[in-house]
Amino acid sequence: MSIQLTILGYNSATPKVDSHPTAQLLNVNERFILIDCGEGTQVQLRRARAKFSKINHIFISHLHGDHVFGLIGFISTMQLMGKITPLNIFGPEGIKDFILNQLKHTQSKCSYEIIFHELSHKDSRLIFEDNKLEVYNIPLDHRIYCNGYLVKEKPRLKNLNIEAIQAYPEIETCDYFNLKKGKDFVLSSGEIIPNDVLTFPQEEPLSYAFCSDTRYKEDLVDIIKGVDLLYHETTFDKSLGDLAYKTGHSTAEQAATIAKKANVGKLIMGHFSNRYTDLTILLDEARKVFPKTYLPKNLEIVEVKRN
């Protein structure tokens, strides 16, 4: 089981020489998804040596430019590269019009289908799943409609304890798949052999939560409780709490409070105001509440690990 997060961009509003607006590449057992797509994202993907062709799902939190202005460039590049497989884009209502208008006015056509999944609901729901992962939206509180995303690894089939199975001659090879799925085995005598006797303990699936621009929102805790890794915006320090609320953002202390209450494994901060030339003021503030808090690094690959 494996989840790897590549941090492509983490600052707010405008790009800087050494950092970019929000964008992340998540690899869940070789299923690659792009989360937000700020300006310069495809350049960062190149620097990360990511394979564009493997990205078939994009999740956009909201339609502010620092989270979406890189999307049309990525779409155009995929066209030039001859992409033929569909591209699924999840985001707020309006994202389809936003993209199609740019394609229309540049007289561009796609060699592949773009499937838009526009979101407008205000509760958390399962919005995508396949055989490797599940994705839920996380309703946030920003100036415009905004979602975070909770990504959960799907459990794999259990490993068989062949030595234990051999003690029961009635169990045949054709029964193995049901055992891997977690089913008990019933002998002809009616005796039930618990699945745990016939298989090895299964590792808990890994999970990652991305909380983009939002005011402090305590009901996030129930949605993200126990995730192995949390990214939460930390635009300001606590002395600017009033400004954070006014602009629809969080302080470092507030993000750390969410992480602590949700008992997450690790917190990564991001979306810093450009007023901070030294981010340790934000890190120190957060660590007083939640010690397992870290600053992001440009193009860093973070291994999502169990709590």
N, C-alpha and C positions, 0 to 999 in steps of 0.2 A: 504494500500500500504506500502511496506516495503523493504528496501535494507539494509543488514548488511554486513560489511566488517571485516573479521578477518585477522589480520596481522600476518602471520606465520614466515616471515623473511624479513629483510629490509636492510642488509648491503651488500657491494659489495665484489666480489672476494672470499675471504676466510671466513669461519665461525669464530665466536668469542664465548667465553664462554657463553655470555649472549644474543647473537643474531645470526641469521642465514642468509644465502643468500636469494634472493628474492623468495617469494611465498605468495600468498594471496588466501583466500577462500571467495567467494562472494555468499551471500544468497539473491536471488531475489524472494520474495514470496514463499519460500521453494523450489526453484530451485537452486541447489548448483553447482557452477562452480569453478574450480581451475585455477588460473592465475599464470603462471610460477611455476617451481617446482625445486628449488635449493636443494642442498644436505641437508638432514635431514628433508625434508618436511613432510614425513609420521610420523616421531616422533613428530613434532609440531602439526600435525593433531590429534594425540593421546592426546597430552597435552590439546588441545582445545576441546577435547571430541566430535570431529566431527564424523559423521557416514560415513565411507568410501563408503558404498553401495549407498549413495545418490549422489555421484559424478559420473556423466556420461559424463561430458564435461570438457576438459582441453584446455586452450589457452596458448601457449608458444610464447613468444615474439621473441626469437632468440636462436641460438644454442651455445652460450657461456656457459661454464660449470656451472657458478653460477646461471643460470636460468633454467637448464635442467638436471643436474646430479642426481637429486632425482627422475626422472621420471621412470626409469627402476625399481627402488626399489618399487615404488608405484604400478606399473603394476604387479610386481611379488607378492606383498602382496595380491592384489585383486584376483589373481589366487589361492593363498593358502586359501583365505576366501571363495572360491567357487562362485565367481561372474559369472553370466550368461548373464546379460544384456550388450549390446554393450557399448564400451567406445569410445567416439569421441574425437580425438586429433587434434586440429588446430595449425598449426605452419609453419615455412618456409620449402621450398623444402629441402629435405634431412632428415627431421625428421623421415620419415618412414624407410629409410635405417638405420638411427642411432639406432632406437629401434629394428628393426627386426634382425639386425646383433648381437645385444647383446642377444636376445632370441635364435638365431641360435647357437652361440658359447657357450652358457651355456646349450644347449640342453633343453631349456624350451619350454613348450607349454601353450597356454592360453585356459581356459575353456570358454572364451567369445571372441566375435569379437572385434577387434580394428579397427576402421574406421578412416583413416588418411585424413585430409583435408589440403593439402599442398598449401601454399600461395606463390605467386611470383609477384602479381600485385603491382604497386607503387602508386595507388590511394586508397581512402577510399571507401569501399563497404560494403553492408550488407552481412555478411558471415554466419550468423546463426539467425534463429528465431523460436520460438514456440509460444504457446498461452500465455506465461508469459513475454517474453523478446525478445529484438533484440540485436545483437552484430555486431558492425562494426569494421573493422581494422583501425588503425591509423598509416599511414606510418611515420617512424622515420628516423633519420639520424645518424647511428652508423657506426662502422667499417665494419660490415657485415649486410646483410639484416635483418631488424628488424621492428616489428610492436608493437604498443600499441593497446589497445582495449577500445572501447566505448560501454558501456552496458546501454541499455535503457529499463525501465519498459514499458510494453504495457498497454495502457489505459484499465481500467476495464469498465464494463457496468455501465451506469448511474443508480442512484437510483430514483425510481418513487415518484412523489408527488401525493399520492393517493387522498388527499383532493381536489387538483386542477383537477385531472382526473374525479372525481365524478361529477364535474360541467358539464360534457359532456357525457350524457347517451349513445351516439353512440360509445364511446370507450369501447371495450370489452376486456376481459382478453387475448384473442388471439392477441390483438394489443400490449400488454405490451412489448414483446421482441423487436419489432421495435422501440418503444419509448426508451427502455434501450440502444439501439444502436445509439440513437441520431436523429432519424427521426422525422420530423414533422407529425402531423395528419391532414388529410383533411376530413372535414365534408361533408355530402351529399349535402350541399348547395354550396360547393366549397370553403368555408372559410378555410383558413389554420391556424391551431393552432400551434404556434412555439413550438419546443421541449423544449425550456428553460422554458416555462410556465408549462409544465407537468412533469418536472424532476428537481432534485436539481443540483446545480453547481457541476461539477466534478473536483476533485483534479488533478493537473498536474502530469503526471508520473515522477518518480524520475530517475536520471541518474548518472552514475559513469564513469570516464575516467582514464585509467591506461596508463601512459606514461613511458615506460621502458627506457633503455639506449639510449640517443640521444644527439646530439649537439643542441644548441639553434635553434629552427625551428619555425619561426613565423607563417607559414601557418597552424600550429596546431590550432591556435586561432579560425578559422572558423569552424573547425571540432568539437571542444569541447565547443564552446560558450555556456555559461549559465548552464553547468553541475553543479549538486549539490555538488559533491565531485570530486576532482582531486588528483591523486597520480602522482607526477613527480619526476624523479630522480634528486638528487642534490649532485653529487659526490664531488665537490670541492667548495671552497669559491672563490670570484671574483679575488683574488690576483693570482690565478692559472688558470685564464681564457684561457691562451695559451695552457696549458696542457690539459684542458678540451676539447678544440677544437681538439687537436692532437689525443687524445684518444677516441673521439666520445662521450663526456659527456657534462653535463651542470653544471653551477654554481648555488648556491642558489639564487643569484640575478636574473639569467636568468629564473629559474623555476618560481619565484615569478612574474616576468614580464609577462610570459605567462598566469599565473593565473589572474593577474590584467586585461590584455587586453581581456581575454575571459570572464571576469566577472563571475568567478565560485563562488560557495558558500563557499568552504573551500579547502585549499591545505594541503596535507600531503607530507612531504619530505621523501626521502629514498635513498638507494644505496650509502651510505657514504663511502668515502675513509677511510681505516683503519688508516691513519695518524692522524685522529681527535680523541683524547681521550675525548674532551669536545665539544659536538655538538652545544652548544649554539652560537658559532661563526657563524655557518650556519643559525641557527634559527634567530638570530638577524639581519643578513644580509638580509634574505628573508622578515622579518616582516617590514623592512624599506620601502619595495615596496608594500607588500601585507600583511596587519596585520593579516588576518585570516589564518595564516600558523601555522602548528603544527608538532612536532616531533612524529614519530611512537613509539609505545610501544609494547614490545614482547607479543604476543597473545591478544593484545587489540581488542575488538569488537567495531567498529565504526558504529554508526547508521547514514545512509545517510539521510540528512534532506534537505528540500526545502530551497532555497536561502532566 
